[in-house]
Amino acid sequence: MWCPRLVQQTFRRLSTSRQAGVVFDVDGVLLRGGSVIPAARQAFRKLLDENNNFLFPVVFVTNAGSCQRRDKALQLSRLFNVQISPEQVILSHSPLGMLKSFHDKCVLVSGQGPVVDIASTLGFQKVVTIEQLIEHRPLLDMVDHKRRPEPSSHPPQALPKIEGKTLLFFMV
């Protein structure tokens, strides 16, 4: 026979023992220009036990997107002298991995850094970069007149049809 009072006590105990987690914005909160903010280092150390392990689940978010999650995790690990896994890092482009319906379609990617590698890591199999697009259609770049190439006498290889209805931007 179950006791309603015991169930209520158990629920109360479970609800008060929930573990907290911490989400850090990296740029401007932990780092400024690639250097650790001194007060952030002091606060950060309070989240570690004597073995240098996090006391709570910790996640790092950033608008940066010109690198891979593993690279940002390595940078943070080195700067804070603690093990941070790529799974703990969310970059501006990380949510694009959820767009599985576009992973097998040809999509246009733009940004700085290794955009083709980033897109591949996120699951995209067919990508066209802005640089490839400009190479094939130089007159599309109406802003930078100095870099506009002269039309070639040899037409470049045809671009694949961009199937994605979304333009994916990887932010810096």
Residue, then its C-alpha position, 0 to 999 in steps of 0.5 A: m500500500w502506497c502512502p500519499r504523504l511519503v510520495q509528497q515528501t519524496f517529490r519535495r526532496l527531489s524538487t529541492s535537490r535539482q542540480a543547477g547549471v551555469v551558462f557563460d557568454v564567452d566574449g566580453v564576460l570571460l574573455r576580452g580580445g582573447s585575454v581572460i578578464p581577471a574577475a572572470r578568472q576568480a569567479f570561474r575558479k569558484l565553480l571548480d572542486e579540488n580536482n579541477n572538475f566543475l561542480f555544476p554543468v557548465v556551457f559556454v556560448t559565443n557569437a563567434g563562428s569562425c572556428q570549430r567547437r573543438d578549437k574553442a574548447l581547446q582555447l578555453s581549456r588552455l586559458f582557464n586550465v580546466q578540461i572543457s569538451p566541445e559538447q560544452v561549447i555553443l557557437s553561433h552556427s551550432p544550431l544549424g546542425m539541427l537543419k537536417s532537411f538541408h544536410d543533403k541539399c546544396v546550400l550557400v555558406s558565408g562567413q570567415g574561417p573554414v566555412v566549408d569544414i564548419a558546414s561539413t562538421l554540422g552535417f552539410q554535404k554539398v556547399v557553395t561558398i560566396e567566393q565560388l559564387i562570385e567566381h562564377r558571377p562576378l557582377l553579383d558583387m556590386v559593393d567592392h568595385k576594386r576587387r571585381p575581376e575582369p570577365s574571363s574569356h574562359p567560362p568557369q565550371a557551372l555551379p550546382k543548383i542551390e537547393g536550400k531556401t535558406l542562406l546560412f551565415f557563419m558569424v565572426 
